[in-house]
Amino acid sequence: MTLNGHSLIAGETAAGTNGTTYGINPATNEQLEPAYTLISEEQLKTATDAAADAFDSFSTLEPEEHARFLEAIADNIDAIGDELVERASIETGLGIERLLGERARTTGQLRLFADVVRQGDFRGVRIDPALPERKPLPRADIRQRQIPLGPVAVFGASNFPLAFSVAGGDTASAFAAGCPVIVKAHNAHPGTAELVGQAIVQAVRDLGLHPGVFSLIYGSGASIGQALVADAAIKAVGFTGSRAGGTALMRTAAARPEPIPVYAEMSSINPVYVFPGALNEDIETLAHQYVASVTGSSGQLCTSPGLVFVPDGEAGNRFTGAVTEAVTQLSGQTMLSGGIASAWEHGYNTLESVPEVELIGRGKSGPTANAPAPAVFGADLNVFTSNPVLHEEIFGAASLVVRYKGVEDLIEATSKLDGQLTASLHVTEEDYPVASALIPALERRVGRIIVNGWPTGVEVGHAVVHGGPYPATSDSKTTSVGTLAIYRFLRPVAYQNFPEQLRPAPLQDANPWHINRLIDGRPEQPR
Amino acid sequence: MTLNGHSLIAGETAAGTNGTTYGINPATNEQLEPAYTLISEEQLKTATDAAADAFDSFSTLEPEEHARFLEAIADNIDAIGDELVERASIETGLGIERLLGERARTTGQLRLFADVVRQGDFRGVRIDPALPERKPLPRADIRQRQIPLGPVAVFGASNFPLAFSVAGGDTASAFAAGCPVIVKAHNAHPGTAELVGQAIVQAVRDLGLHPGVFSLIYGSGASIGQALVADAAIKAVGFTGSRAGGTALMRTAAARPEPIPVYAEMSSINPVYVFPGALNEDIETLAHQYVASVTGSSGQLCTSPGLVFVPDGEAGNRFTGAVTEAVTQLSGQTMLSGGIASAWEHGYNTLESVPEVELIGRGKSGPTANAPAPAVFGADLNVFTSNPVLHEEIFGAASLVVRYKGVEDLIEATSKLDGQLTASLHVTEEDYPVASALIPALERRVGRIIVNGWPTGVEVGHAVVHGGPYPATSDSKTTSVGTLAIYRFLRPVAYQNFPEQLRPAPLQDANPWHINRLIDGRPEQPR
């Protein structure tokens, strides 16, 4: 495919009038062609106006056509072929293997949402039939369904150029809900963004949908990104990125004449709790799994385990020894950008400067630019709890092993943690009683709890939660991964005493879409 | 029951140290005994600490005990007998008949939520079983459920001293979710609040629950109310009241170190659309129903129809003539307080001062204090659309009839309306084509659409939506009435690779609570 270097606004290539930017190969710090033009606020308005225009027809698609649109995007992404992962690899430094997996996840979640659209549970139909004979007053027929909120703004993440970007989980779930989407491309992977954007534009065209259903825009986050969130046509925001970026969007959204929800996934250190029993098993393997989880994708995963609680004592010493050995053998991998590598160095230096923190192990720098040596630090529990700086995420391949004396100390330490995406427990059956006591504290702090596994590698399904209390996300009541994510973009409307002719399809007596519904709060008998 | 005049903090009577207030009989402007003491911020902290302490045990109650708690509150409210509605009538000016209905609604919704707790759908269980043989990677078992957010702050409404107050819909749904509740009593009905508060405290005691499950506090909204929302122990807020009050709480909640959701139901003018066909029917009856809906409970209902669109021409003239006749015969009824009556007068004077607005009809002042004469105004559609002041809610018995020329003008007028709780359509079959064209515009603006009915009289059930886009509420994705309201106080947590012994009951293979669950996104087969 030809990269045009321009925004795609409502199906048209739109050359921005507000300067240009380039992708950068982080392995070499070289500029990548073509230049990408940045749009002005007036150009933004054409995108938001078109999205508002598209809402009527897009929000009322028949399920089959709606599902086929999602599948067409997936097919078109597959059809790009090697060019997509190659461009993504050059722009992000991520390896081809990892990007092939990410592409499969991206197309897989689009197809999963197509299934969600056909299945129809998200329409949330509840029917309370009329009770004309009820005393003292008759009851009117009331029927409820969920409708889409309106056009959604999506901000892609730097660390998932496919799965959390132009056609990532936010876009897929917003489209599935029936919301037009405007994606603000991440300036760190503009070419990857354009390739995927073209795939979506092609799907819009092939299905004959209103072109305003999708726009991809290039611009500065601080100006165009904020203007997008402030635009009256936008009714919700999906964001994955830094806490500073997410909270800035939250403030803008809350200050609008009509405040709108912001679903921002921000920062997490993903604590791992190694219980004493788990150290009776294969300590070497545990240590290697930990280091692999910390250093995979150069540690640039939202769920990277930045913190491991390990018991004091001989077994704990053997664990840290094995960690030292494992991490020392590793070389750094190219990080996503020079800026991210600098931020990582800053975090490394901060940890190193805390007197009570020791460096447990450090690998070698990688052969490319921006490939710092992975590092694991160690500290005692009381040092950790009394140093807020040790609670901050270091985005990249760094982690902290915290040594504890008694498992009872873990509950208090947990209550002092910020909100997190995940927590992981390594246990054997002898640890179950103390693990049981810890779990309620964890439920209050995290979105996903893992037993005998590592937090990296997020499954896309119906049951997953990729979310959690602030500051892990801006809204703990949701997830940005998995089918539950669709509910972020829906709201309920009730229809009282509607004649059958005026009822929307999912509420009609005949149930033409064959969806699951509640009648008086109980599942409707299948027809 | 004895009224003590004090807060009820975690089961104990707590005399406030921050001054006193009195209830006022709005029909006479007389002060009502006893004095109510107002608490300090230190006393508030005892309530929030106790609520945090109570969360562990309350959030993990077995469903049967949990449901019986809600039923015990309802039983205890019934057991208060006439004293409750008599005190409420004296404090609010609302009639005994209306309050008996409101009491039935209050206990009815508590019992409905007991049914919700037993039935268990709100636990939102989704199970994606392990796929150990899946290629390229095995899938871990992941199970999701909804857990309660934590302690909830509830601010009761002046206009529903029972159904939207101490044991109203916010409290009932928060309790049903498993959240301890702290109610900030509305200072306009302190005695009613205490009677209901005692009923809840008794239920907590009888069931042997942690006393921190419930507190009722008296204090100033501007200081103690804000401090309650700012308290770190509080995880969500339910509010029904003015837009100024609701937005002040929204700002406080957003500025916390950990922002929390505020569910504020604020203001709405509830447009009614009379289509031409409807005027071929019984115009007199339609006009009388309209005036009854405007003036019932002295117009002090969130769903009072403040705006009616009526076609120009002879039939429209007959409608307004019938309205004039109906309203002229009515006398004012005591409003909830002197302050509310003054605010109504201010709104009346504002409308009267707009040159293009005419007074269609006005009743007589009532015999009591604070009983202004109900009023209906009229204006042309272009006057309405160009005067923002005509879009503001006048809380009380006042309404505006807007005359339109063509039904096509209604869609544009609707797009300029603020978010509303409801819209109502009066139609006959000949109007269905134009009504169909209007409905999508209404869906975007309101939470409930009514055909051939009036918005007042909100049914409590599974399908109702009492919510809507800002500024009708702070969060259009919810309802404050009906069983869906429970979801305001829940968030999802995923449990990955948990052994059966560590799984919470609703996630166990044996499904000991016999609840509906999704397996791989499809309903589990009943056992």
Interface residues (C-beta under 8 A of the other chain):
Chain A: D56 T60 G101 D115 V116 Q119 D121 R126 I127 D128 P136 L137 R139 A140 I142 R143 Q144 I147 L149 G150 M250 A254 E258 P259 P261 G419 E429 Y432 A435 S436 I439 P440 E443 R444 V446 G447 R448 I449 I450 V451 N452 G453 G457 E459 G461 H462 A463 V464 V465 G467 P469 Y470 P471 S474 D475 S476 K477 T478 T479 T483 L484 L490 R491 P492 V493 A494 Y495 Q496 N497 F498 P499 Q501 L502 N516 L518 D520 G521 R522 P523
Chain B: D56 T60 G101 D115 V116 Q119 D121 R126 I127 D128 P136 L137 R139 A140 I142 R143 Q144 I147 L149 G150 M250 A254 E258 P259 P261 G419 E429 Y432 A435 S436 I439 P440 E443 R444 V446 G447 R448 I449 I450 V451 N452 G453 G457 E459 G461 H462 A463 V464 V465 G467 P469 Y470 P471 S474 D475 S476 K477 T478 T479 T483 L484 L490 R491 P492 V493 A494 Y495 Q496 N497 F498 P499 Q501 L502 N516 L518 D520 G521 R522 P523
